[in-house]
């Protein structure tokens, strides 16, 4: 059985990771994030209360909600400090249902339950939340029909919902449900459209944060570069297949370049070329940007020749 000291250390380590992830986020983006974090916190407290009223004997989901509340509470405090907002303005009242004392009690209970649920607490995706809140890596503005569909207040509402979902560590399915519930006029009960948006923009935010991390690591290791990784299965499209394994140095202004061809019904071959700054390359794209060193490829080739890796 884990000892309380090790559990406490794990808890504070995750809280510190969440707080550290807020460092370096620009002030305007932090200000946009605060309402998103508060909304995520309010929803989580509400979900926890409803869950406990109907599923009091099932602990794991309740613990998940407690985890999110605790980490969001610390993130909001830190974001408020960084943005220069007073603590009083940020105090979470939960619509008058749960006040500061209840939050304090939840923290205490969470720490006690930590002995049972060691390792279940996870840092929240603050950087991805910031990317979605700022809208700087959204794919939909690149397509005329989507740009028109999510223009104006609809686009702002969509970004808000995407941000709240990331701040709550929701799954793609949960985010899809959120979009169809809060934007019924946009999706008109077409769940597939909502799921496509959820997958695409979540992956885009992830890749943006990954690229920033690679660039930071490059400052410490000059041999690190950025590599395109396309999932190798029957769903991989020709464009992404042409990008798979391609290496660039974005800090030198380099960009990925796709070269592929398509065939018409009559068998006529048409070649295509497209410059792409980063994954995702298209809606529902599953590609990722990864850190890479040229020497890793040489080691993999040598290991393959020795029979240590599958061909």
N, C-alpha and C positions, 0 to 999 in steps of 0.2 A: 504494500500500500504506500502511495507517495506520502512524503512528509510535508506538512504545511509550508515549511520554508521553501522547498523547491517549487511548489505550486505558486507561492507568492512571487518568487523570482520570475517564473514564467509569465505571470500576469503582468507584472510591471515591465518586463521586456517587451511584450506586445504593445502595451500602452506607449512606451517610449518609441517604438517603431512607428506607430501611428502619428505621434506628435512630430517626429523627425521628418515624416513624409510631407508635412505641411510646410517645412522650411523651403524657401526658394520660390514658392508659389506667389505670383505677382499680386499686389494688393487689390486691383480691380477684380481678379478672379476669386480671391478669398472672400470679398464682399458678395460675389454672386453665389459662392458656396454656402455661406452661412444660412440662408433660408432653406437651402436643400438639405443641409445637415439637421436643421431643426425639424423639418418635415419628416425626415427619416427617423428621427428620434421619437417624434409624436406618434408616428405609425407603429413603431416597434413597441412602445409602451402600451398602446391600445391593443395590439395583437397579443401581447403577453397577458394582459388582463383577461381578454376573451378566451385565450387558451387555458388559463388556469381555472376559469369558471366551468369549462366543459371537459378538460382533459387533465384534471389535477393529478392523476396518477402517472401520467407519462412525462418523464422528466427531461428527456433529451431535447425536444423542441423548445420547451420552456427555457432550458439552459442556453440554447442558441439565441433566443431573444434577449436574455440577460447579458450575454456576451456583447451583443450589438449595442445595447443601451449603454453599457459601461464604457466601451471604446468610443462610441459617438459622444458621450458626455465629455470625455477627456479631449477629444478632437475639437469639439465646439469651444471649449474653454481656451484651448491653445489658438485656434483660428481667431477667436475674439481678441486675444492678447495681441496677436500679430497684426490684426486689422485695426487695432486701437479702439475697439468697442468696449464699453464698460461691462463689468461682470454682471451688474444688476440687469442690464438690458438683455443679457443672454440667458439668464436663469430660466430653466425649463419648468413650466407650470403644468404642462400636459392638460390644458383645457380645464383646469380646476379640478380634475379628477385625482391626479397624483401631484403632490407638491414636493418641495425640496427634501422634506423629511422622508417621504416615501422613496425618493431616489437614493438617499443615504442608506435606508434600510435594504434596498435592492443591492447596493454595493456590498453591504455586509453579508447578505445572504449569498450573493454570488461568490464571495471569497470562501465561505464555508463549503458551498457546493463544489468549489474548485478541487477539493480533496478527492471528490468522486469523479469529476470530469476533467482530470488533468490532461492538458494538451488540446482541449476542445476550443479554447479561445484562439481567435485568429485576427491578425491585423486587418483593418478595413482598407479598401482600395481608394485612398484619399487622392492619389495622383490621377487615377483614372477619372474620379469624380470631378477633379479640377479641369481635366481636358474636356469632358463632356459639358461642364458648366460654361466654359469659355467658347465652345463650339469651333475650336480652331482645327480639328482634324476630322470633322464630319464629312462623310462621303456624299450625302444626298445633294448638297449644293452643286455637285459636278454634273448632275443629270437634270435636264430641262424639266421633265415632268415631275420629278421629285422636288426640285427647287420650288416649283409652283405649288405643289401640294402642301409643303411644309413652310410656306412663306408666312411672314408676319407673326401674329400672336400664336398661331398653331405651332410654328417652329420653336418659339420660346417655350411654350408649354411642353413640347416634346423633349427639348433639352433638359428642362426641369425634371421631367419624369425619368429620363435616362440617368440623370445625376442622383436622384433619390434612390433608384434601384441599385446603382453601384455602391452608394453609401451604406446600403443594407446588405451587401454581398448576396444579392438575389441571383438565382439561376436564370438562364435564358427563358425558360418556360414561365417563371414568375414575372420576369420583365414583360414578356409577351402578354400575359394576362393583365398586367398593369396598363399597358398601352391600349388594349381593347376596351378596358373598363373606363378609363378616363378620357379616351378620345374615340367614342363610338361613331361619331359623324365622319371621322377621318377614315376609319378602317371598315365601317359598315359591315361589321360582323365577319370581315375577311381576316381570320386569324393568321393566315399565311403571310399577308403583307406586314402585319405587326411583328411576326417572328423574324422575317427577313430583315426588317429595320433593327430589331433587337440584336440579332447576330452580327450584322454588318457594323453597326456603330460601336458595339462592345469590343469587337476585335480591333477596330480602328483605334479606339482609345488605348487598348492594351499595347498595340504596336507603337503608338506615339510615346508612351511611357518607357517601353523597352528601348527605343532608339535613344531617348534621353539618357537612360542608364548606360547604354553602350558608349555613348559619347563621353560620359563622366569617367567610365572605366578606361577609355582610351587615353585620358590625360595621365593615368598611372601606368598604363601599358601601351606603348606606342605601336605595338604589333597588332593590337586588336582592330578588326575591321567589322563591317556590317554585312551579313549574308542573308539572302532570301531563302526561306525554307517553305516549300510547297508540299502539302500532304500528298504522299504517293499512293493513290488508290484510283478506282475507276471514275470517281467524281472530279478528278483534277482536270481543269480545262487546259486547252493548248496554250493559252496566253501565260498562265501561271507555270505550266510545265517548262516554258522557255525561260522563265525567270529563276527556276529552282537552282540553287547553288551559286547564283550570281553574287559577286562581292563588290562593294563600293566603299568609299570613304566620304560620307556626307559632309564632314567638316571641311573637305576640299571642294565642295560643290558638286560632287559626283552624284548621279542619279541612276536608278535602275532603268534598263531599256528592254522591253519585250519584243521579240521577233517570232511570229507564228504565221501559219497559213490556214485557210479554210477551203473546203471544196463545195462547189455548187452541186445541185442535183444532176447537172449534166457532166460533172467531173472536172469543171474548170477550177484551177487552183488560183487562189487570191492570197497574196502576201500582205501581212499587216506589221506595223511597227508602232510602238507607243512608249513614250517616256513616262515613268511612274516614280514619284518621289518616295513612296513607302507603301507597304501593304496597309489596307486592303486594296486590291486592284479592281474589284467589282462587287456588287451586292452578293452577299452570302459567301464571300471569299474567306477561306480558312487559313490563308498564308500568314506567316509570322516572320519578323526580322529577328535575327539572332546574332550574338557575338561570335566572332570567328578569328582564328589565327591560321595562317597558311601552313604552319608546321603540323597542325592537327590533321589536315588532309594527308600529309606525308605519312604520319604515324598510322592513320587508318589504312592507307594503301599497303604499308609494310605488314600490318597485322593481318590484313586480308590475304596477302601472299603466303603468310605463315599458317593460314588456316584458323586464326583466332577469331575472325569475324566472318559472317556469312557473306557470300559473294553477292 
